Amino acid sequence: MRLLFLLLFLPIAVFAQERISLESCYALAREHYPTIQKLDLIAKSEDYTLANANKAYLPQISITGQATYQSETIDFSQSIGRLPLPITLPKVSKDQYKVVGEVSQLLYNGGATRTQKQLIKAQSAVQTQAVETQLYALKQRVSNLYFGVLLIEAQLTQNQLNIETLQSQLEKATVALKYGTTLASQVAELKAEIVRLSMQHTEYEATKTLYLQILSTFIGQPLSTNTILERPQSRRIGKGNQRPELKGFDLQQAVLEAQERQLSSEYLPKIGLFAQGAYGRPTLNIIKNEFDFYYIAGVRLQWHLSPLYSLSNRKQLLRFQGESLSADRQAFMMSTELDLTQQQTQISKLQRLMEQDKESVALRHQVAQAAQVQLDNGVITTHEYLQKVNAEHLAQQTLLLHEIQLLQAQENQHLVTNDQ
């Protein structure tokens, strides 16, 4: 019954063990990193800014008032002369007052609103892509931690196998010591080596715990030492380059083009309707020197030609910025090509080393097996046996190291281009 109980519940325990992949870590780190909040803020800012730009075509209302005193006004008696009539000509007061309310409706502004909205969208796209670039750079940090844990786990596994190998040999040596066929110093040397490996095991576990804690902080999920980090599959890299920085360069170029279109709209005429209602003294009929209401309505044309003075220079400045942006893009592409060359060289080197590692492990294993037989027969000392065994363990660890490094180099090559 006890065996049946274990068989029933063991699969459940294994299935419940937490697993996580590198791609999952990428996605969790992106969602958890504080910078992700900027994307929503940029989108909201764009909406509000566009709404403000659209309000340029809403009726504009203004109220102004003024009170003035002037040294001289129109004197009709001097302008018309003395008339032989029994009338008194009015005189305009030197103190004058008016309050004016105006409603204006823009009809055409040379495309300024349209180009402004295009520029707003282009600038928001650049800001969004800058955040995407920051989030993409986060992948490299997550990848380093992830493969660091995988490497430590491989070393832990190999370390445990080494301890078990020496533990088995220690049991044989202990029996031999009991019957007087070996020396106590040889038993002590085996125990000392097992202690050394156990200390190494403790260091590996501490390092793994640290890496998991840092990775947990990045992804916002708890990771225990029992969490299984799935080994990534080997990637096949194409020739494309989908890095977010390249899209960022294109979007910055779009901003420069929108700014140039905006320059052209500045010197075009603006046409609108207006209506003014006022109260003051004098009114439009200045002969009537009294407070009264009056109004004016019509079409207004405004054409400011002063932007033409600096138009050529400002366009030249935009061209300089475009050339600088092109230089930055070329520098980025060159850096990317160098990184790709470095990673490809690293991959080729590791593939060759792994072939040599496998041969070395096979040969070291034969030597260690022979040394074990020689030790059992008293041909070599325990110290000489440990030298052979440690050489085998080192060859195995080197192979594991190169396997993980190859996977990491392939992942780094993918991160250089982001080619899917």
Secondary structure in CASP SS format (residue, H / E / C, confidence):
PFRMAT SS
TARGET T0000
AUTHOR 0000-0000-0000
METHOD secondary structure of the structure
MODEL  1
M C 1.00
R H 1.00
L H 1.00
L H 1.00
F H 1.00
L H 1.00
L H 1.00
L H 1.00
F H 1.00
L H 1.00
P H 1.00
I H 1.00
A H 1.00
V H 1.00
F H 1.00
A H 1.00
Q C 1.00
E C 1.00
R E 1.00
I E 1.00
S C 1.00
L H 1.00
E H 1.00
S H 1.00
C H 1.00
Y H 1.00
A H 1.00
L H 1.00
A H 1.00
R H 1.00
E H 1.00
H H 1.00
Y C 1.00
P H 1.00
T H 1.00
I H 1.00
Q H 1.00
K H 1.00
L H 1.00
D H 1.00
L H 1.00
I H 1.00
A H 1.00
K H 1.00
S H 1.00
E H 1.00
D H 1.00
Y H 1.00
T H 1.00
L H 1.00
A H 1.00
N H 1.00
A H 1.00
N H 1.00
K H 1.00
A H 1.00
Y H 1.00
L C 1.00
P C 1.00
Q E 1.00
I E 1.00
S E 1.00
I E 1.00
T E 1.00
G E 1.00
Q E 1.00
A E 1.00
T E 1.00
Y E 1.00
Q C 1.00
S C 1.00
E C 1.00
T C 1.00
I C 1.00
D E 1.00
F H 1.00
S H 1.00
Q H 1.00
S H 1.00
I H 1.00
G C 1.00
R C 1.00
L C 1.00
P C 1.00
L C 1.00
P C 1.00
I C 1.00
T C 1.00
L C 1.00
P C 1.00
K E 1.00
V C 1.00
S C 1.00
K C 1.00
D E 1.00
Q E 1.00
Y E 1.00
K E 1.00
V E 1.00
V E 1.00
G E 1.00
E E 1.00
V E 1.00
S E 1.00
Q E 1.00
L E 1.00
L E 1.00
Y E 1.00
N C 1.00
G C 1.00
G C 1.00
A H 1.00
T H 1.00
R H 1.00
T H 1.00
Q H 1.00
K H 1.00
Q H 1.00
L H 1.00
I H 1.00
K H 1.00
A H 1.00
Q H 1.00
S H 1.00
A H 1.00
V H 1.00
Q H 1.00
T H 1.00
Q H 1.00
A H 1.00
V H 1.00
E H 1.00
T H 1.00
Q H 1.00
L H 1.00
Y H 1.00
A H 1.00
L H 1.00
K H 1.00
Q H 1.00
R H 1.00
V H 1.00
S H 1.00
N H 1.00
L H 1.00
Y H 1.00
F H 1.00
G H 1.00
V H 1.00
L H 1.00
L H 1.00
I H 1.00
E H 1.00
A H 1.00
Q H 1.00
L H 1.00
T H 1.00
Q H 1.00
N H 1.00
Q H 1.00
L H 1.00
N H 1.00
I H 1.00
E H 1.00
T H 1.00
L H 1.00
Q H 1.00
S H 1.00
Q H 1.00
L H 1.00
E H 1.00
K H 1.00
A H 1.00
T H 1.00
V H 1.00
A H 1.00
L H 1.00
K H 1.00
Y C 1.00
G C 1.00
T C 1.00
T C 1.00
L C 1.00
A H 1.00
S H 1.00
Q H 1.00
V H 1.00
A H 1.00
E H 1.00
L H 1.00
K H 1.00
A H 1.00
E H 1.00
I H 1.00
V H 1.00
R H 1.00
L H 1.00
S H 1.00
M H 1.00
Q H 1.00
H H 1.00
T H 1.00
E H 1.00
Y H 1.00
E H 1.00
A H 1.00
T H 1.00
K H 1.00
T H 1.00
L H 1.00
Y H 1.00
L H 1.00
Q H 1.00
I H 1.00
L H 1.00
S H 1.00
T H 1.00
F H 1.00
I H 1.00
G C 1.00
Q C 1.00
P C 1.00
L C 1.00
S C 1.00
T C 1.00
N C 1.00
T C 1.00
I E 1.00
L E 1.00
E C 1.00
R C 1.00
P C 1.00
Q C 1.00
S C 1.00
R C 1.00
R C 1.00
I C 1.00
G C 1.00
K C 1.00
G C 1.00
N C 1.00
Q C 1.00
R C 1.00
P H 1.00
E H 1.00
L H 1.00
K H 1.00
G H 1.00
F H 1.00
D H 1.00
L H 1.00
Q H 1.00
Q H 1.00
A H 1.00
V H 1.00
L H 1.00
E H 1.00
A H 1.00
Q H 1.00
E H 1.00
R H 1.00
Q H 1.00
L H 1.00
S H 1.00
S H 1.00
E H 1.00
Y C 1.00
L C 1.00
P C 1.00
K E 1.00
I E 1.00
G E 1.00
L E 1.00
F E 1.00
A E 1.00
Q E 1.00
G E 1.00
A E 1.00
Y E 1.00
G E 1.00
R E 1.00
P C 1.00
T C 1.00
L C 1.00
N C 1.00
I C 1.00
I C 1.00
K C 1.00
N C 1.00
E C 1.00
F C 1.00
D E 1.00
F E 1.00
Y E 1.00
Y E 1.00
I E 1.00
A E 1.00
G E 1.00
V E 1.00
R E 1.00
L E 1.00
Q E 1.00
W C 1.00
H C 1.00
L C 1.00
S C 1.00
P H 1.00
L H 1.00
Y H 1.00
S H 1.00
L H 1.00
S H 1.00
N H 1.00
R H 1.00
K H 1.00
Q H 1.00
L H 1.00
L H 1.00
R H 1.00
F H 1.00
Q H 1.00
G H 1.00
E H 1.00
S H 1.00
L H 1.00
S H 1.00
A H 1.00
D H 1.00
R H 1.00
Q H 1.00
A H 1.00
F H 1.00
M H 1.00
M H 1.00
S H 1.00
T H 1.00
E H 1.00
L H 1.00
D H 1.00
L H 1.00
T H 1.00
Q H 1.00
Q H 1.00
Q H 1.00
T H 1.00
Q H 1.00
I H 1.00
S H 1.00
K H 1.00
L H 1.00
Q H 1.00
R H 1.00
L H 1.00
M H 1.00
E H 1.00
Q H 1.00
D H 1.00
K H 1.00
E H 1.00
S H 1.00
V H 1.00
A H 1.00
L H 1.00
R H 1.00
H H 1.00
Q H 1.00
V H 1.00
A H 1.00
Q H 1.00
A H 1.00
A H 1.00
Q H 1.00
V H 1.00
Q H 1.00
L H 1.00
D H 1.00
N C 1.00
G C 1.00
V C 1.00
I C 1.00
T C 1.00
T H 1.00
H H 1.00
E H 1.00
Y H 1.00
L H 1.00
Q H 1.00
K H 1.00
V H 1.00
N H 1.00
A H 1.00
E H 1.00
H H 1.00
L H 1.00
A H 1.00
Q H 1.00
Q H 1.00
T H 1.00
L H 1.00
L H 1.00
L H 1.00
H H 1.00
E H 1.00
I H 1.00
Q H 1.00
L H 1.00
L H 1.00
Q H 1.00
A H 1.00
Q H 1.00
E H 1.00
N H 1.00
Q H 1.00
H H 1.00
L H 1.00
V H 1.00
T H 1.00
N C 1.00
D C 1.00
Q C 1.00
END
